[in-house]
Amino acid sequence: MPQLLRLQCFNISSDGYGAGEGQSLERPFGHANPADLVGWAGATASWVNRAEPGGTRGLDDYFTRDMHHGIGAEIMGRNKFGPLRGPWENEEWKGWWGETPPFHTPVFVLTHYERPSFTLTDTTFHFVNATPEEALRQAREAADGNDVRLGGGVATVRAFLEADLVDTMHVVVSPIELGRGERLWSSPQEVLDRFNLETVPSPSGVTHLLFWRK
Amino acid sequence: MPQLLRLQCFNISSDGYGAGEGQSLERPFGHANPADLVGWAGATASWVNRAEPGGTRGLDDYFTRDMHHGIGAEIMGRNKFGPLRGPWENEEWKGWWGETPPFHTPVFVLTHYERPSFTLTDTTFHFVNATPEEALRQAREAADGNDVRLGGGVATVRAFLEADLVDTMHVVVSPIELGRGERLWSSPQEVLDRFNLETVPSPSGVTHLLFWRK
């Protein structure tokens, strides 16, 4: 079995932005309202952060259920890990996710600034100053035969697309416009030289874009 | 976590038949051409019987990939297990699937005729003469906290619907008419008193029907 590099449940606005402008501790998605962007996922029965029983079990639930299925490691950018920039002034910040992060695998955080690895419950964060190729090599080795999830954000996805390392992409387009922020693309047409695309409207109002290599 | 009873990738024709008339060793689906009914699944990368690399990774692939995800046991009818009827004259018939059945869990075969359990690779077949409630109780216990898949065929699905034991259903409607055979329903409307329904057309030409309890 090949170890795929998979983008899963990656959310953008209808004009192609994955996050708004001005990320901060209080506003992880900048000026974007997180509920407008990712509310579809929170409504599903399988959403990883669901606190109460219930939730929908329609199309969207297949995607949230599949998000961690067969994944052995994640690669994420510095800005997905936190709002801090530049050298680590201290090591108190341990991500947005509290004591039990929802990854349950090794996570490789791309950063130009060194920091020791640490473990929260069953998630170990490693900090790597490396090319996409080298980060993927390390993640594949850690994934123990399973696939690697490309966690985002936008700059990280773009870097791995640029390096032509992405095997499959599940991008969710929410019916809002953001106008500014971190833009994935102006149109999915930009990658159709390399990828097949299926466009699947969901009854919830979002549209699922499914890409795989030609 | 509740242990759901899930129908997965259950295929019917546009007029509601899950199998044609006249099942036999040579024609497991009776007069229906299996490729017309289930060809969509064989085209996907994750199809369990795929012999060669490749295959699509679009919408249909999410469903074939999910088919075994989180499943700890299966319940199937006698007619899914084989074309024989009546008492087991001998125990040579061990299912359609060869030495390595694609279940990898305990499988409970509903039959009025006793037969000892046997194991092929990592699949153990048990033969139970029991009500749907009792078969489900045994399957849940064997599933070790995971969900139970309702494997079909049509008569078995109808019996579990009748007993009101089914939690979720993924039914795939292929664009062919069979006219006769084993009929699941004349219309999915028949179960909408108890189930939510999402209808998702696939680019491959089939339609995915997703049901979950109200």
Interface residues (C-beta under 8 A of the other chain):
Chain A: P2 A45 P53 T56 R57 G58 L59 Y62 F63 R65 D66 H69 G70 T168 N196 E198 T199 V200 S202 P203 H208 L210 W212
Chain B: P2 A45 P53 T56 R57 G58 L59 Y62 F63 R65 D66 H69 G70 T168 N196 E198 V200 S202 P203 H208 L210 W212
